Amino acid sequence: MSENTETHPDWAPLVRGLHTRFRTRDFTAGLELVTAFAAEAEAANHHPDLTLRYGTVDVLLYSHDAGGVTDRDRRLAARFSEIARERDVSAHPGESSVVELGLDTADAAEIAPFWSAVLGAEVQDDDGDLEIRSHGADAILWFQRTEPHETPRQRFHVDVWVDPREARGRIDAAVAAGGRLVSDERAPSFWVLADAQGNHACICTATGRS
């Protein structure tokens, strides 16, 4: 994996990839943008995930063979930004986020096959930790190790990955909406929040992670 960690300002470094959203005038403009991106990606022999909707094109750049972001992702990201600017299309990386579900368990191997079947996705090993992933990049569900314990009222929590520049705004908005900050001990990697009933969620960023 590359040691270069600089990220183009049009792109958000989220979990396992560079993400952004390009806002287009209409569906036709979005389709033209996707077509241009596809040609550039094919020429580079590096293929991103592209999601076309009316008014937006979402892009994920990730090197599956390296298990993370490499210089080829950054080069293609910069080129995509150039292509978008040539068409007067603006990037909005702050609108990109990744939501994960974490399930606390003392024995992930025992329940991972069930969740794989329910979600229709593969169980993958991430340095000893099991995850249920879609498209080999984003986790649908991951298992957080705990000590054996009786079943608590809450076992799920929500991880929301955001552009590091957006984290403070998300936290402030959550607190203003009746939540509370439980812990910032691991910030800026993540902050633990709770709603008014004590249900936890984490605001996560790629900052400070290897």
C-alpha positions in Angstrom: 0.0 0.0 0.0 1.2 3.5 -0.8 2.7 5.7 2.0 1.2 8.8 0.3 -1.8 9.7 2.4 -2.7 13.1 0.8 -6.3 13.2 -0.5 -7.7 15.5 -3.1 -10.1 18.0 -1.5 -13.0 16.8 -3.7 -12.8 13.4 -2.0 -13.6 12.0 1.4 -11.3 9.4 2.9 -13.8 7.0 4.4 -13.5 3.3 5.4 -11.8 1.3 2.7 -11.9 3.9 0.0 -12.2 7.4 -1.4 -15.8 8.6 -1.8 -17.4 11.6 -3.3 -20.7 12.8 -4.8 -20.9 14.8 -8.0 -24.0 16.9 -8.4 -25.2 16.9 -12.0 -27.9 19.0 -13.7 -30.0 16.1 -14.7 -29.9 12.4 -15.5 -28.4 12.9 -19.0 -25.6 15.0 -17.6 -25.0 12.3 -15.0 -24.9 9.5 -17.6 -22.4 11.5 -19.7 -20.2 11.9 -16.6 -20.3 8.2 -15.8 -19.5 7.4 -19.4 -16.4 9.7 -19.3 -15.4 8.2 -15.9 -15.7 4.7 -17.3 -13.5 5.5 -20.3 -10.8 7.0 -18.1 -11.0 4.1 -15.7 -10.7 1.6 -18.5 -7.7 3.4 -19.8 -6.1 3.2 -16.3 -7.2 -0.5 -15.9 -8.6 0.5 -12.5 -12.4 0.3 -12.0 -14.3 2.2 -9.4 -17.9 1.7 -8.1 -20.2 4.3 -9.8 -23.7 4.9 -8.7 -25.9 7.0 -11.0 -29.1 8.6 -9.7 -31.1 11.6 -10.9 -28.9 14.6 -10.1 -26.0 12.8 -8.6 -23.1 10.4 -9.4 -21.5 8.7 -6.4 -18.0 7.3 -6.7 -16.0 4.8 -4.6 -12.3 4.3 -5.4 -10.7 1.3 -3.6 -7.9 -1.1 -4.6 -9.2 -4.5 -3.7 -5.9 -6.3 -4.4 -4.1 -4.0 -1.9 -6.9 -3.9 0.7 -7.1 -0.1 0.8 -6.4 3.1 -1.0 -3.3 3.4 -3.2 -1.7 6.0 -5.4 -3.6 4.7 -8.4 -6.9 5.5 -6.6 -5.6 9.0 -5.9 -4.5 9.6 -9.5 -7.9 8.4 -10.8 -9.7 10.6 -8.2 -7.8 13.7 -9.4 -8.5 12.9 -13.0 -12.2 12.4 -12.3 -12.3 15.8 -10.6 -10.7 17.3 -13.7 -13.3 15.6 -15.9 -16.1 16.9 -13.7 -14.7 20.5 -13.7 -14.5 20.4 -17.5 -18.3 19.8 -17.4 -19.0 22.4 -14.7 -20.0 19.6 -12.3 -19.1 20.2 -8.7 -18.0 17.6 -6.1 -19.6 17.4 -2.6 -17.5 15.0 -0.6 -19.3 16.1 2.6 -22.4 14.3 1.4 -20.7 11.0 1.3 -21.0 8.7 4.3 -20.8 5.0 5.1 -23.1 3.3 7.6 -22.1 0.1 9.3 -23.8 -2.1 11.9 -21.7 -3.6 14.7 -22.9 -6.6 16.6 -21.3 -7.3 20.0 -20.5 -10.9 20.5 -18.1 -13.2 22.4 -18.2 -15.7 19.5 -18.4 -14.2 16.0 -17.7 -17.5 14.3 -20.8 -19.1 15.8 -23.2 -16.5 14.4 -21.5 -15.2 11.3 -22.9 -17.9 9.0 -26.4 -17.0 10.0 -25.9 -13.4 9.2 -24.2 -14.3 6.0 -27.3 -16.3 5.0 -29.8 -13.6 6.1 -28.0 -10.7 4.4 -27.0 -12.7 1.3 -23.4 -11.5 1.5 -20.0 -13.2 2.2 -18.2 -13.6 5.5 -14.7 -12.2 5.2 -11.8 -12.2 7.6 -10.2 -8.8 8.2 -7.0 -9.5 10.2 -8.8 -12.0 12.4 -12.0 -10.1 12.7 -15.0 -11.4 10.9 -17.2 -9.1 8.7 -20.2 -9.5 6.4 -19.2 -7.5 3.3 -20.9 -6.4 0.1 -18.8 -6.0 -3.1 -15.6 -6.7 -1.1 -15.4 -3.1 0.2 -18.0 -1.8 2.6 -19.1 -3.9 5.6 -22.8 -4.5 6.0 -22.2 -6.0 9.5 -19.1 -6.4 11.6 -18.6 -8.2 14.9 -17.2 -6.4 17.9 -15.4 -8.7 20.4 -16.8 -8.8 23.9 -16.4 -11.0 27.0 -19.2 -13.6 27.4 -22.2 -12.1 29.0 -26.0 -12.4 29.3 -28.0 -11.0 26.4 -28.3 -7.2 27.0 -31.2 -5.0 25.8 -29.0 -3.6 23.0 -26.5 -5.5 21.0 -26.4 -3.5 17.8 -24.9 -0.1 17.4 -24.5 2.1 14.3 -21.2 3.3 12.9 -21.5 6.3 10.6 -18.3 7.0 8.6 -18.0 10.6 7.5 -15.4 13.0 5.9 -13.2 14.1 8.8 -14.2 17.7 7.9 -17.8 16.8 8.6 -17.4 15.0 11.9 -17.8 17.9 14.3 -20.9 19.1 12.5 -22.5 15.7 12.8 -21.6 15.5 16.5 -22.9 19.0 17.3 -26.1 18.3 15.4 -26.7 15.0 17.3 -26.1 16.6 20.7 -28.4 19.5 19.7 -31.1 16.9 18.8 -31.1 15.5 22.4 -28.2 13.2 22.3 -25.0 13.2 24.4 -21.3 12.6 23.9 -20.4 9.4 25.7 -16.7 9.3 24.9 -14.1 11.2 22.7 -11.2 9.1 24.0 -10.5 7.7 20.6 -11.1 10.9 18.6 -10.5 11.8 15.9 -10.8 8.1 14.9 -14.3 7.9 16.4 -16.6 9.5 18.9 -19.2 7.6 20.9 -22.7 9.2 21.1 -25.9 8.1 22.7 -29.5 9.1 22.1 -32.0 10.1 24.8 -32.7 6.5 25.5 -29.1 5.4 25.7 -28.7 3.8 22.3 -25.2 4.2 21.0 -23.8 5.3 17.7 -20.3 6.2 16.6 -19.2 9.0 14.3 -16.1 7.5 12.6 -13.4 9.0 10.4 -10.3 7.6 8.6 -8.0 9.9 10.6 -5.5 8.2 12.9 -5.9 4.8 11.4 -3.2 2.6 9.9 
